[in-house]
């Protein structure tokens, strides 16, 4: 049973929904299904790597007041 959004409550103009969608699309390629995904429904998230983590930490340091 899928719930349809009410008229006028579109997620297309909601900034939070747009941010969530943008972030989900950025990490989509990192998800990897386990070999028995069809039976278990489980998988895992691949590591982003050392360089990306260092870049994220550096940008977080620059944002702090």
C-alpha angles and dihedrals in degrees: 000000000000121000115226117216116250117254110272095022096094119164089210091084098036109107093205093052090048092051092049092048092047092051092046091053091049093057098034094101091056095065114098125187121230115244091257095043093133091061102033104030089219132126139145142243116248119231117262094219135244097280095055092047091050090049091051092049092048093051090048090053091051092052094054113098 
